[in-house]
């Protein structure tokens, strides 16, 4: 199972928010593009973001999912390089954007707090890399289970032994998230539905049973 992500405390989060600008993104809005200078830090207050890479053949592959309380594009921001990936909102999201100048002013004003933020950001990078390596070494069914469990945890609300999901996610989008064909996703979702690990209405997942899914890992 993926490791737990490091989170900011309420005080740390507020200090970061005070330096930033609130931006509302709609589903499929691009947050940043590959090749852009990484001159801003992004922090998710509410929502869900997919970080993607496009290979030489033009195919997209998800390289990271970010949820409420996560940073987006930390590595490039710290190294002050160009974005190697692009990020888009998977649902309506609220994100705080902090410019490099504002972040540097935070360093000047609160050096102790900033050292803590930098340690947290570095820890987030390390955990993301570990999680990615774990994810990539799983079969398609296990990758889908991990994605569904993350969605249930971050985006669902509890109802008895299941978590109800209030978002629309196409099979094509799921296929991109786990790196397989839409036909494979359709087969696996049917299999999970028949095993009563998920509930569906038409082609939409409306509820996930985390314990039943986790038992298949």
HUBEL-V430327 format. One record per backbone hydrogen bond with DSSP energy under -0.5 kcal/mol. NH is the residue of the N-H (numbers start at 1). CO is the residue of the C=O. Records with the same first field share a line. If there is no record, write none. Layout:
BEGIN
NH->CO + CO
END
This chain:
BEGIN
13->9
14->10
15->11
16->12
17->13
18->14
19->15 + 16
20->17
21->97
23->95
25->23 + 93
28->89
29->26
31->87
32->87
35->83
36->33
38->81
39->37
41->98
42->72
43->96
44->70
45->43 + 94
46->94
49->66
50->88
51->64
52->50 + 86
53->61
55->53 + 59
58->55
61->53
62->176
63->51
64->51
66->49
68->47
69->44
70->67
72->42
77->73
78->74
79->75
80->76
81->76
83->36
86->52
87->32
88->50
89->29
90->48
91->48
93->25
94->46
95->23 + 93
96->43
97->21 + 95
98->41 + 96
99->97
100->39
103->99
104->100
105->101
106->102
107->103
108->104
109->105
110->106
114->110
115->111
116->112
117->113
118->114
119->115
120->116
121->117
122->118
123->119
124->120
125->121
126->122
127->123
128->124
129->125
130->126
131->127
132->128
133->129
134->130
135->131
136->132
137->133
138->135
143->139
144->140
145->141
146->142
147->143
148->144
149->145
150->146
151->147
152->148
153->149
154->150
155->151
156->151 + 152
157->164
159->162
162->159
163->208
164->157
165->206
166->155
169->167
174->170
175->171
176->172
177->173
178->174
179->175
180->175
185->181
186->182
187->183
188->184
189->185
190->186
191->187
192->188
193->189
194->190
195->191
196->193
197->192
198->192
199->207
201->204
204->201
206->199 + 204
207->199
208->163
209->197
210->208
213->209
214->210
215->211
216->213
217->214
END
